[in-house]
């Protein structure tokens, strides 16, 4: 089954789609030599080696005084002719030698996952023998559409035996080549994703009568899907995601052998034709991030082999009239960001294999049915931003879902009361819980303390009162806590300083059943570990001083205590939190000087201490000098070059001299893991419901 998304970097964390690998695995058998390979073939291989600036140690393995049929990665037939070259992931740099074209018995060549550059040599693509050519995951350039259909020496014989070509994850330009459709009658697999191909889908693909896989996603293809494409009736996998394709799906009914249809991230419009029900073999349907509209056709329920339906980020509307009871193999349904109405159809709850269900950002209403308990394998459930009611009953129903690890139900249950401690039980495997933006009253409930596997907890934008409970530190895996914009009272409990995951760089492993997104749809997150370690207590009624124990939270990446009633000085141990990317202490009653050693927070991208009662010079010649005056405003006793109130030079010089001594040996530098986010993007990640449902 194809994953919902593959990583978008071309040369980092690249992965093949599994069904492509089935056609491209090089199955070879080594034959013990009875005689040596020819000098011509040995010379051709050595010429290939000579063209590499980095050979990954191959020169040591390929000794010129030995039989080349015994060389690493080389396979020969009984006649001592080279039939296979399998040298993937060897760290090669350099170009592909044209002398490989002299290997006239070569059937399979795999040079994938190296750092080869330049183009595909004409001598290689003119081969009459090659069956499988895999040069994916390199830095190759040039135009694939320029490959010749014939040469004077070999008229109409170019790659006549070719079955599979994988040139994905390179920098090829031009149009999709179609020459192989004419010259190679058995041509079946064309994998060109992650390149820079442009132009329209060529009509010549209809001549590929044996083509089973066409993959050209993540290119710059444009235009409509030509009717001729639907004449390639042997297609089983059609994958053209993230291009600029337009038009409708009319004609898709002809592709009755389709197993995978992936057209996500284009500009397709119109509706899904009811005739899609004729695609009896269809297992994977990805039409997300398009401009499609209308109601879902009831015929979709006739695709009885469907395992994944992903239609998110379109304009589909109306009630869900698909009879999901006919789809027993469904494991994932993703309909987020559409305009569906009515109640959630109970036929969904007959899909007993369902592991992920996302219906967020629609117009569903009413109470959740108890029949959702039939989904014994459900791990990921997101119902964010609908009009659901009765939060207590919802949690009582879902508590028995033992497989549930991610529950996102924010922007529902408006102005209801957080259920009390005795009425909720279960959730023993829950790891992510978001009940944000519901305007729930009450307090942080004690039943949350039973969720010992919880990693991320989001209760922001409610109306919760009373102090933060001390039992919060018993959630040993919790690394992201957002309680902002409530009415919590009391002091910041010392228990927060004992949270194990905020003291250590470790994160308990977990994988989302569906990718979650920030506001840029092309940046999916499959693991909670991709999110920063966060403590957000902003916009509450907390009082007292900031605990010095904050220095224990060495793994913390974002700390927000803004808009409370905190007093006292900025605690000196904050200067040791060298992983911090966000520090917001604004809108409190803080006094004293700014610790100059905050300049040691080199990863800090957002800093705000505005609207306090701080005094003295702003430390210069460090990280703090990179922030705008708005980060310091509203402190009339502060002075600095970025403020209207300038400091006397003698005082400023004194601060600069002592700035490196305030933390002494306590200051250490740690390389923060992962990707460091910009201010806006990081804040969006903290507030989960803002960018995924």
N, C-alpha and C positions, 0 to 999 in steps of 0.2 A: 504494500500500500504506500502510495506516495505521501510524503510529509506535507503539511499545510504550507510551509515555507522553507526555502533553503537559504543559507546565509547569503548576504548581498555583496560581501567583499569578494573580488574575483580571485584573489590568491591567498586568502587567509580563511581557514575553516571551511574549505570548499568540500562539498560532498556530492556524490553521484546520486541520482534518483535510483532507487533499488531496481526498478524494472529495466532501466537502461543497462545496468550491470549484467543482467541475465544474458543479454545479447552480445556483450563485449568481453566477458571473461575469456581469457585465453587458455583453453584446455589443451595441453600439449603433453606428449609422452617422450621422455628421453630414451634414445636408442643407443645401446653400447656400441662404440665404433669397432668396425672391422678393418677400416682403412681411413686415411686422412681426408679432410675436406680439400677442395681444390685450392690452388694458390690464388686463383682469381677471386674466389669468395673470401678467402682469408684476407687478401689485400683490400677488398671492399670494406670489410669490417674494421680493419686497421685505419682506413681512411676516415671512417665514421669516428673512430676514437681520436684521430688527429684533429678533427674539427671541433673538439670539445675543449673549452678553456678550463672547465672543472669536470673531471671525469669520475668523481666519487670513488676513487680507488680502483677503477676498472683496468687501468694500465698494468697494475700489479697482477690482476687475475688473467688478463689476456696476454699470454706469453707467445711471442711469434714462433717459437720453436716447438709449440705443441699443436695438437689437432684443434682447429677452431670449433669442431662439433662438441668438444669438451668444455668450451669456455662458458663462463657464467652467463646465464640469460639466453643462450643460443641453443636452438633445437634443430636437429637434422633428420632427414629421412634415411631410409636404408641405403640410398644411393649416395650418402654423404653430402647431400645438398642442403643448404640452410633453408629451413621452412618456418622458423619462428624466432623472433627477437622480443624478449620480455624483460624490459629494463625500466620499469616504473619506479618512481620515488627514489632515485639514486643521487639526486642533487646535481644533475648535469647542468652545465652552462655552456653556451655556444650554439652552433647551428647544426641542422640535420644535413648530413653529407649527401650529395646527389649520388655518390657511389653505391648507396643502398639499392638504387634502381638496378644495379647489375646482378642482384640476387634473384635470378629468374625463377626460382622455385619458392620464393618467400610467400607464405600464406598469411601469417599473422605478425603484426608489429605493434608493440605497446611501449610507447615512450612517455606515457602520461605522468603527471605530477612531478615534473622537473622544472628547470628554468631555461628551457631552450628558447631561442629567439630566431628572428629571420622568418622566411617563408617556407612553405612546403616545396621541396625541390620538384621541378618538372619531371625529372627522371623517376622519382618515386611515384608520383600520381599517374605516370604513364604505365605503371606496372600492369601486366596482364594476369598476374597470379594472385595478388593480394586479396584476401577474403575479408580480413578485419584490420582496420587501421585506426589506432587510438593514439592521438597526440594531445589529448585534453589536459587542462591544467598546466599550461606553459605560457610563454609570452610571444607566441607566434603571430605574425602579421601578414598582411597582403590580402588579396581578394580571392575568396574561394570560387566566386562565380567566373573567374578568369581561367579556371582549370580547363584544359583543352578537351574537346570531344574526340580528337584524333591527332595523330602525328604522321608525318610522311612515312616513317618506318613501320608504324602500326596503325593503319587506317581503321577507324571505328573499333579499335581494340583496347581503348584506354580503360583500365581497371575493369575489364569485362567480367571478372570473377568477384568483384566487391560485393559483400553482403552488409557490412556495417562500417560506418565512418563516424568516429567521435572526435570532433574538433572543438568541443566546448571549452569554455573558460580560457580563452585566448584573446587576441585583439584583431581577429579577422574582420575585414570590411567588405563592402560591396553587397551583392544580393545573394540569396540562397541559391546554391548551385543545383542544376537539374540534369547535368550531363550524364550522371550515373544512371538516371532513369532510362536512358536510351541504350547506353553501352553495356550495362550490367543487368541482365534480366532477373537476377535473384536479389537485387538490392533491396534490403529490408529495414535498415536502421540508419537514420540520419539525425545525429545529435550535435546541435550547433549553439546551444544556449550559452549565455554569458560571453558574447562577443560584441562587435560594433556593426553588425549587419544592418542594412537599411533597405528601403524600397518596399515594394508590395510582395505578397505571397505569389511566387511565379506559377503561371498556368501549367508549366511543364511537369509539375509534381503529379498531375493526373496520369502521366505515363508510367509512374512507378506502381505497376500493378501488384507487386509483392510487398510494397512498403507497409510495415507494421508499426513503426515508431517514427514520428516526426516531432522533434523537440528543438525549438528555436526561441526559447524564452529569454527575457532580459537582454534584448537587442533594441534596435530602433526601427523595427518594421512598422509600416503604415498601410493605409488603405483598408478595403473591406476583405472579408473572407470570400475568395472567388468561388463561384459555383463549381468550377472544375476541381477544386480541392475535394469536394464531397464525392467526386468520382473515384477517388483513391479508396475504394471500398474495403481494402484489406487492413486499413488503419485500425490498430488496437489502442494506440496511445497518441493522442494529439495534444501537444503541450506548447503553447505559445504565450505564456504569461508575461506581463510587464513589458508590453510593446505599446504601440499607438494604433492598434487596429480598431476599426469602426464597423458599423453595420449590424445586421441581425444574425440569428442562428437559423434562418430559413435554409433548408437543405440538409440539416444535420441528420435527418432521419435516414439518409442513405448510408451513413456510417454505422451499419448494424453490428459491426464487430467491435465497436469502441468499448474499451474497458476503463480508460482514463480520458476525461475531457477537462483540460486545464487552460482556461482563457482569462484568468484573473488579471487585474491590473491593466485593462485596456479601456477603450471607449465604446464598447458594445452597447447598443440600445435595443428597444423593443422588448417583447416578452419571451418567455420560454415556451416554445410551441408545445401544444398538447401531445403532438406526435412523438415527443421525446420518450414516451412510454414504449416505443418500438425498440429502443436500445436495451434489449434484454440482458446484455452482458455488462452493462455499465456498472462500475464499482465506485469510481471517484468522480465527483462533479464539483469543479471549482470555477465559479463565475463571479467571485467576489471582486469588489472595487471596479465596477463598471457603471454604466448608466441605464441599466435595465429596469423595467417597470412592469406593472400589471400584477394580476394575481398569479399565484403558483398554480400550474395546471394540475388537475386531478390525475392526469396521465402519468405524472411523476411517480405515483404509487405503483405503477406497473413495472418499474425498474427494480425488480425484486432482488437483484444482487447488490444494490447500492450499499456502500459502507460509509461513505462520507458525502455530506451535502454542505457546501460552503457557498453561501450567497450573500455574505455580509457586504455592507457599504454599497447598496444599490437603492432603488426607489420602488421596490416591490410593496404591494399594499393589499388590502382586503384581508379576509379571514383565511386561516390555513385550512383548506379543504382537502388536502392530501390525506389519504388513508394510510397513515404510517404503520398500521397493523400489517400491511402487505410487505413491509421492509424489515424482515427479521434480522438482517445482517448489519443494520445501521450501528455504527459506533460513535459517529460525530455529526452533530447538527449545529451549524453556525449561521444565524440569521441576524446578527447584530447590525445596527444602523440601517433599518428599513422602516416601513410604515405599516406593518401588519397590525390588525385590529382584532377585537373580540377576545375570547378567552383562549387559554392554551389548550389545544385539542388533546383530549384524553387518549387518543390513539397513539400519541407519542410514548405514553407510558407502557405500551406493549412491546417497545423495542428493548428487549431485555439485555441486549449486548451494549447498549449505549454507555459510553464512558465520558462523553463531554456534550453538554447541551448549553448553548448560549443564545438567548432570546432578548438580550439587552437592547435598549434604545429603540423600542417599538411602542405600540399603543395597546398592549395587552392589559386586561383589567381583571378584577375579581380576586378570589382566594385560590391559593394553590391546592390542587387536588391531592387527597391522601394516596391516590394511585401512583404518585411519583415514587412511593416506597417500593414499587415493583422493579425499579431500576437498580438492581443489586450491584451492578458494576459501575454506577455513576461516580466519577471522581471529580469532575469539573462542572459546576453549575453557576451560570451567571444570568440573573434576571434584572439587572440594573436598569433603572429609569424606565419603568412601566408605571402602571397604576394599581399595583397589588395592595391588598389590605390584609389586616390581622397578622401582625408580626409574631405574636405569641403562638398562634396555631401553626404558622409557617415553620417556626423553629422546632416546635414539637414534632411536626411531621418529618422534617429533615434530619432531626437528631438521630433517627434510627438508621440513617444511610451510612453504613460502616465503611464504605469505600470512599466517601466524600472527603476530598482533601482541599478543594478550593470552593468557597461559597461567597459569591458577590451579589448582594441584594440591596445595595444602596439606592437612593432616590425612589423609595417606595414607602408605604406605611406612614404617610405623612401625619405628623403630630400625634402619633400613638405613643404608648408608654413602653419603655424597655421592660421585657418580662422579668418577673421576680426570680429569686434564686431557686425556688422549689419546683418550678414548672418545666424547666428545660433540663434535658439529660442527653447523653450520647455524644456524638461528634468526637469520638476518641481518636480518629485519624485526621481530623481537620488541621490544615496547615496555614491556610490563608482565609481570613474572614474580613469582609468589608460590609459594614452596616452604616455607611456614611450618608450625609445629606438627607436624613429622614426626619429631622426636627423631633427626634425621640426625647421624651422627658424621662426622669428617673435618675438612676445612678449607674456607674459601671458595675454590672452584675457579678455576683460571686460565682455563678456557674461557669464563667469564663476561666476561672482558675483550674477547672477540670480538664481544659484543653491542653494537655501537656505536650502535644506535638505542634502547637501553634508557632509559626514563623513570622507571620505578618498580621497585624491587627489594625484596622482602620475604623475609628468611631468618630471621625471629624464631622463638623457641621451638624451637630445635634444640639440638644438642650440639657445635657447631662449635668448634674450637680454633685455636691459632696466631694470629699478629698479623693485623691488617687489612692487606691488600696495598696497596702504593703505586700499582698500576695502576688503582685505583678512580677516580682523577682523569681517566683517559682516556675514561671514559664521559661524553662531552660533553653529553648531553641529560638525564642523571640528575638528578631534582629531589626524589625521595622515596626515602630509604634507611633501612630498619629492620633492624638486626642485633641487636636486643635479646634478652635471655634466652638467651645462648649461653655459651661459656667462652673467649671471645677474650682474648688476652693482649697484652702490649706496651703501648707508648704510643699515644696518638691520633696517627695519621700526619699530617704536614703536608700530604700529598696531598689529604686531605679538604677542606682550606681552598682548594683550587684547582678545586673543582667549579664549572664555569661557570654552571650553572642555579641554584646557590645564591648566586651573586654578582650575578645579574641578575634583574629582574622578568619577563624573558621566559620563556615556556614553549613548547617545540616543539609544534606543533598535532597533535592526534589526536582521534579520535572513537571511543567504545566502540560495538561492534556491538550490545550489549545494555546497557541502563542498569544501573548498579550502585547499591546502596542503602546508606544508613546504617541504624541500627536503627529509624528511623522510615520505614516503607515509602513514605510519600508524599513523600520527598525523594530523587528519583533523580538520578544524575549521569551525563551523557552524555559528558563530557570529563574527562580526567585533570587538566586545568588547574583544575577545581573543587576538587581536593584541595590541601591546604596543602603547602608545601615543608618537608620533614621530614628531620631527621637524628636517629635514635634509636639510641644505643649503650648504653642502660641494661642493667643486670643482666649484666655481664660481669666479667672480671678485668683490666681496663685499669689501667695504672699511670702514674706520672709526673704532670706538671703540665698544666693546660689551656693549650693554645697561645694566645698572644696573637693569632695570625692568625685567630682566630674572627671578629674584626672585619671580615674581608673578606666574610663571608657575609651581605651586606646584605639579601638576599631571603628569608632563612630565617625561617620562621614557627613552627617547633617544634624545640627542642633539648632532648634528654633524655640526660643523662650519669649518671643516678642509679645507685646500687648498684654502684659500681666501687671502685677503690682509688686514686683520684686524690688528689693532694696539692697543696700550694701555695695561693696566694690565688685568689680569683675574679678572672679577668683583666679589667682595666679596659675593654678594647675591646668587651666584651659590651654595655656601655651604649649603643653606637652602633647596635645591631641593633633599630631602632625598628619593624620589622615583626613582631617576636616576639610570639606569642600564648601560647606554652608555654615555660617554662624550668624544668627539673628537674635540680638538682645534688645532690639529697639522698643520704644514705648513702654518703659518701665520707670523705676525711680532709682536707678543706679548712680552711685557717687564715686568720687575719687578719680585717680588718673587711669589712663589707658595703659595696661601693661605693655611695655615696648616689646617684650618677647613674643607677643602675638605675631610679630613679623616672621617668626619661624614657621608659621603655618603656610607653607609654600604652595599647597594645593588649593588654598582658599580662593573660590571664584565668586562667592557672594558673602558680603560682610555688611552688617547694619547695626549700628549702636545709636541711631538717631533718637531724639526726644527722650533723653534722660537728664541727669544733672551732673554729668562728667566734667572734669576740669583739667587744665594744664595743656601742654603741647601734644599734638598728634605725632606719634613716633614716625620718623622719616627714614628714608633709604632702605625700605623693605617692602614686604607684601602690602602693608596697609596704604602705602603711597600710591597704589594702583587703583584705589577705589575713588569714586566721585564724591563730591562734597555732600551729596544727599545721604551718604552713609553715616555722616557725622553731624548733620544738621539738628537743630533743636537742643543743642547743648551750649548755652551762651557763654559758659566758662571755658570752653575749648578754644584753642588757637592752633593755627597751622596755615601752610601756604595755600591749601585748597579752600580755606574759609576766608570770610571777610575779616575776621578777627585774626590778624597775623601775630605771631609770637616774636618776642625779642630774641635776637640771634643768640645771645649768651645762654638763655634758657634752652633753646632748641639744640644748641651744640652739646649741652650737658646731657640732655636726654639721649642724643645719638650715641654718645660715648658709653653710657651705661646700658644701652639696649641689649647688648649681647651677653650681659652678665646676670640678668635677672633670674633666669632659670638654671644657669650653670650646667652641671652634669645631668640635670633632669631632662634636658632637651635631647631627643633622638629623632632620627629620620627613618621613616618606613616607606617603602615603595608601595603605594596603594594599588590594590589589585583592580583589574578590569579597565574600562574606559572611563576617563574623567569627563563629566558632562558639563555643559555650559549652564549658566544660571537659570535660564528659562526652562530648558529641557529637564534639568535636575529637579526643579520644583514640581514639574508635571509628573515626574516619576514618583515623587513622594505622595502625591494625592492620586492614588490608583484610579479612582473612579472617574477622574478627569480624562483618562486616555484609554481605559479599557473597560469593557463591560462583561 
